[in-house]
Amino acid sequence: MFYSRSWHAAVTLFNGSILVCGGIANTDYRASTELYDPVNRRWQSTRAMVHGRAQHTLSILPNGQILAVGGRADVNSGYKKVQLYNPLTDTWMVTRSMQNARSEHAASLLNNGQLFVTGGIYRNDYLNSTELYNSISNSWETTGQLNYARASFTSSVLKDGNVLITGGRNNDGVLKSTELYDPSTGQWSIIDDLEFARVDHTATVLENGKVLVVGGSSNGTFISLKSAELYDPLTKRWFGTSNMSHPRCGHTASLLPNGKVLVTGGYLFVFSQIQVVNTVELYNPRTETWDFVESFSVPRAHHTASVLLDGRVLIAGGLGQGGSLNSAELYSPY
């Protein structure tokens, strides 16, 4: 890439290009954005965001425009400012702000086309507030509050349209609680706990409708997990599945066209010291087993992984052992 970055965001455009924006390198909160062309395998610099930010979310709306939500511009801040990117004109504009500033939140596109933004942290306050963005009216409205304020959790839209929230952290520590949001009523319900409390984990909706939760850090005691769990939406229960070979948090998990899940990179704690890893593993939902995949060229965590239209996966940036990275790699499942 043109710029090193970690804790950035990436999204796949309708034309198959990958938009990468924001992030941090040393103490520089990036406003820069760039596009990856998967046909020519080249990066193109694009118009910068109005406000630099990291730990934000990037979501593609039904009209093809991109919404950058929240994030932070220093270690103690949080944004309520929202920016909209038009790929046709390569322009960013500031649009209607959220009602609450937040970073380390989650954003999920609902089946009705609204963007659902939940939780996060502002300064030292963990949030249980949730908001809905309507791209047609360019407006935000609040909806039902989480039962537990949380940051650095996962948000997954299930096959039935409900939203599953797992783990994260708040003032009570790392969480094993999970909640379910019903968009038709705007209400939350507390459901079965995870087996392990976890933060900086991943959650992937599988082709069979179950949700695979992988890795993360547990209990705030410098413990990285290699365990994985499956959520069954029919019973609303969690059950264990086979463990990864390597513990990790701050990794990525990508659903491939063949139904398998590619888990890449991350970090673990060795004698209370962070060690960034380059290991890659592949989960097969049919056999509930893991296979090794060729390792990265460069260890990285808090990177992005984007599935291209041809099934390859673009790994971009992230935090290496010596700082933020500008390197990118391609994984081919074929």
C-alpha positions in Angstrom: 0.0 0.0 0.0 1.0 3.7 -0.2 0.7 4.1 3.6 1.4 1.9 6.6 -1.7 1.4 8.8 -3.2 -0.8 11.4 -6.7 -0.7 13.1 -7.9 0.5 9.7 -11.0 -0.6 7.8 -11.7 -2.1 4.4 -14.8 -2.9 2.3 -15.5 -4.5 -1.0 -17.1 -2.2 -3.6 -19.8 -3.3 -6.0 -17.2 -3.4 -8.8 -14.9 -5.7 -6.8 -12.3 -3.2 -5.8 -11.3 -3.0 -2.1 -11.4 0.4 -0.4 -9.0 0.8 2.6 -9.2 3.8 4.8 -7.9 5.3 8.0 -5.9 3.5 10.7 -2.9 4.5 12.7 0.8 4.4 12.2 2.9 5.4 15.3 0.8 8.4 16.6 -0.5 9.4 13.1 -4.2 8.8 12.7 -4.6 8.4 9.0 -7.1 10.3 6.8 -5.7 8.6 3.7 -7.6 6.1 1.6 -6.6 3.8 -1.2 -8.2 1.4 -3.6 -6.9 -2.1 -4.6 -7.7 -3.2 -8.2 -7.8 -7.0 -8.1 -7.5 -7.3 -11.9 -4.3 -5.4 -12.2 -3.1 -6.2 -8.6 -2.3 -2.5 -8.0 -3.1 0.1 -5.4 -4.5 3.5 -6.4 -4.4 6.5 -4.1 -7.9 8.1 -3.7 -9.4 11.2 -2.1 -8.6 11.4 1.7 -11.3 11.4 4.3 -12.2 14.7 5.9 -11.2 13.5 9.4 -8.5 10.9 10.1 -9.5 8.0 12.4 -8.8 4.5 13.6 -10.9 1.7 15.1 -13.9 2.9 13.0 -16.2 0.8 10.9 -16.7 0.9 7.1 -19.9 -0.3 5.6 -21.3 -0.5 2.0 -24.9 0.8 1.8 -27.6 -0.5 -0.6 -26.9 2.4 -3.0 -23.2 1.5 -3.3 -21.9 4.4 -1.2 -19.6 3.8 1.8 -20.3 5.0 5.4 -17.3 5.5 7.7 -18.7 5.5 11.3 -17.1 6.5 14.6 -13.5 5.7 15.6 -11.0 7.9 17.3 -8.3 10.5 16.5 -6.3 10.0 19.7 -6.2 7.5 22.5 -8.8 9.3 24.6 -11.3 10.5 22.0 -14.3 9.1 20.1 -16.1 10.4 17.0 -19.7 10.9 16.5 -18.8 12.4 13.1 -19.8 10.3 10.0 -18.4 10.4 6.5 -19.9 9.2 3.2 -17.8 8.1 0.3 -19.1 8.1 -3.3 -17.0 5.7 -5.5 -18.4 7.1 -8.7 -17.0 10.6 -8.0 -14.2 9.7 -5.6 -15.4 12.2 -3.0 -15.9 12.1 0.8 -18.5 14.3 2.5 -19.4 14.8 6.1 -23.0 13.6 6.7 -25.4 13.4 9.6 -23.6 12.7 12.9 -24.5 9.9 15.3 -26.1 10.8 18.5 -23.3 9.2 20.5 -19.5 9.4 19.9 -18.0 5.9 19.8 -15.0 3.7 18.8 -14.4 0.0 19.1 -18.1 -0.4 18.2 -19.8 -2.7 15.6 -21.8 -1.9 12.5 -24.0 -4.4 10.6 -26.2 -3.9 7.6 -29.7 -5.2 8.4 -31.9 -7.0 5.8 -34.1 -3.9 5.6 -31.1 -1.8 4.3 -30.5 0.1 7.6 -27.1 0.2 9.2 -27.2 -1.0 12.8 -24.4 0.6 15.0 -24.0 -0.8 18.5 -21.9 -0.2 21.7 -18.3 0.9 21.8 -16.4 3.2 24.1 -16.1 7.0 24.4 -13.2 8.2 26.5 -13.5 5.8 29.5 -17.2 5.1 29.2 -18.5 1.9 27.8 -21.7 2.3 25.8 -24.9 0.3 25.6 -26.5 2.6 23.2 -27.5 1.6 19.6 -28.4 3.6 16.6 -29.9 2.9 13.1 -28.9 4.8 10.0 -31.4 5.3 7.1 -29.5 6.1 3.9 -32.6 7.3 2.1 -33.5 9.9 4.7 -29.9 10.4 5.8 -31.0 10.2 9.4 -30.1 8.4 12.7 -32.5 7.1 15.2 -31.9 5.3 18.5 -33.3 1.8 19.2 -33.2 -0.6 22.1 -30.2 -0.6 24.4 -27.8 -3.5 24.9 -28.3 -5.2 28.3 -24.5 -4.9 28.8 -22.3 -2.0 27.7 -19.4 -3.4 25.7 -16.6 -2.6 23.3 -14.4 -4.8 21.0 -17.1 -7.4 20.6 -18.6 -9.0 17.4 -21.9 -8.3 15.7 -23.4 -10.9 13.2 -26.5 -10.7 11.1 -28.1 -14.2 11.2 -30.1 -15.9 8.4 -33.4 -14.9 10.1 -32.3 -11.2 10.2 -31.7 -11.1 13.9 -28.3 -9.7 15.2 -26.1 -11.7 17.5 -23.7 -9.9 19.8 -20.8 -11.8 21.5 -18.2 -11.0 24.1 -16.2 -7.9 24.3 -15.2 -6.0 27.4 -16.5 -3.3 29.9 -15.7 -2.1 33.4 -16.5 -5.6 34.7 -13.7 -7.1 32.5 -13.9 -9.5 29.5 -17.4 -10.8 28.8 -18.8 -14.2 28.0 -22.4 -12.8 27.7 -24.2 -12.8 24.3 -27.3 -10.9 23.2 -29.8 -11.2 20.4 -31.5 -8.1 18.7 -34.8 -8.4 16.9 -35.1 -5.6 14.3 -38.8 -6.1 14.0 -39.3 -5.1 17.7 -36.1 -3.2 18.5 -35.7 -5.3 21.5 -32.7 -7.2 23.0 -32.8 -10.6 24.7 -30.0 -12.2 26.8 -29.2 -15.7 25.6 -26.8 -18.5 26.4 -23.3 -17.5 27.5 -20.1 -18.3 25.6 -18.1 -21.1 27.1 -15.1 -18.7 27.4 -15.1 -14.9 28.0 -13.3 -13.3 25.0 -12.4 -10.0 23.5 -10.7 -9.2 20.1 -12.1 -12.5 18.8 -14.0 -13.1 15.5 -17.4 -14.3 14.6 -18.4 -15.8 11.2 -21.9 -16.7 10.0 -21.4 -20.1 8.2 -23.4 -21.3 5.2 -25.5 -23.6 7.5 -26.5 -20.5 9.5 -24.5 -21.4 12.6 -21.9 -18.8 13.9 -18.3 -19.7 14.4 -16.5 -17.7 17.2 -12.7 -18.1 17.2 -9.9 -17.0 19.5 -9.6 -13.8 21.4 -8.2 -12.8 24.7 -9.8 -14.0 27.9 -10.3 -12.5 31.4 -7.8 -9.7 30.8 -5.0 -11.9 32.1 -2.8 -11.9 29.0 -4.3 -15.2 27.9 -4.9 -15.7 24.2 -7.3 -18.5 23.2 -7.2 -21.2 20.6 -10.6 -22.4 21.4 -13.6 -22.1 19.0 -17.3 -22.3 19.6 -20.5 -22.7 17.5 -23.8 -20.9 18.0 -26.9 -22.7 16.8 -29.7 -20.2 16.0 -32.4 -22.9 16.2 -31.6 -23.8 19.9 -30.0 -20.5 20.8 -27.2 -22.4 22.5 -23.4 -22.5 22.2 -21.4 -25.7 21.9 -17.7 -26.4 21.5 -15.9 -27.4 18.3 -12.3 -28.3 17.7 -9.6 -25.9 18.7 -7.2 -24.1 16.5 -3.5 -25.2 16.7 -2.4 -21.7 17.7 -3.9 -19.2 20.2 -4.5 -15.8 18.7 -6.4 -12.5 19.1 -6.6 -9.4 16.9 -6.8 -11.8 13.9 -9.2 -12.0 11.0 -11.7 -14.7 9.9 -13.1 -14.8 6.3 -15.8 -17.0 4.9 -14.6 -18.4 1.6 -16.8 -19.3 -1.4 -16.3 -23.0 -0.6 -17.8 -22.6 2.8 -14.6 -22.9 4.8 -13.3 -20.2 7.1 -9.8 -18.7 6.7 -8.2 -17.4 10.0 -5.2 -15.3 9.6 -2.5 -13.7 11.8 -3.1 -12.0 15.2 -1.0 -12.0 18.3 -0.5 -13.9 21.5 1.1 -13.3 24.8 4.4 -14.9 25.7 5.5 -14.2 29.3 3.2 -11.2 29.3 4.8 -9.9 26.1 2.9 -9.5 22.8 4.1 -11.7 19.9 2.6 -11.1 16.5 2.2 -14.3 14.5 2.1 -15.2 10.8 0.2 -18.5 11.1 -2.9 -19.2 9.0 -5.5 -21.9 9.6 -8.6 -23.2 7.7 -11.8 -24.4 9.4 -14.0 -27.0 7.6 -17.6 -26.7 9.0 -18.5 -30.1 7.6 -15.9 -32.0 9.5 -15.4 -29.4 12.3 -11.6 -29.7 11.8 -8.7 -27.3 11.2 -6.0 -27.5 8.6 -2.7 -25.6 8.3 -2.3 -23.2 5.5 0.9 -21.6 4.2 2.0 -18.9 6.7 2.1 -15.2 5.9 5.3 -13.6 4.7 5.0 -11.0 7.4 3.5 -11.5 10.9 0.6 -9.1 11.4 -2.4 -8.3 13.7 -5.2 -5.8 13.5 -5.0 -6.1 9.7 -7.9 -6.4 7.3 -8.9 -9.5 5.2 -11.2 -8.9 2.2 -12.7 -11.7 0.1 -12.4 -10.8 -3.6 -15.0 -11.7 -6.2 -12.9 -14.5 -7.5 -12.5 -16.1 -4.0 -9.0 -14.9 -3.3 -8.4 -13.0 0.0 -6.6 -9.7 0.2 -4.6 -9.2 3.5 -3.7 -5.6 4.0 -1.6 -3.7 6.6 -1.8 -4.4 10.2 0.5 -4.2 13.2 3.8 -6.0 12.8 6.4 -6.6 15.5 8.1 -3.3 14.6 5.0 -1.1 14.0 2.3 -0.6 11.4 2.7 -2.2 8.0 2.1 -1.1 4.4 2.5 -4.6 2.9 -0.3 -6.7 1.4 -0.6 -10.4 0.5 -3.0 -12.5 -1.5 -4.3 -15.9 -0.4 -5.7 -18.2 -3.1 -8.0 -21.1 -2.1 -7.4 -22.8 -5.4 
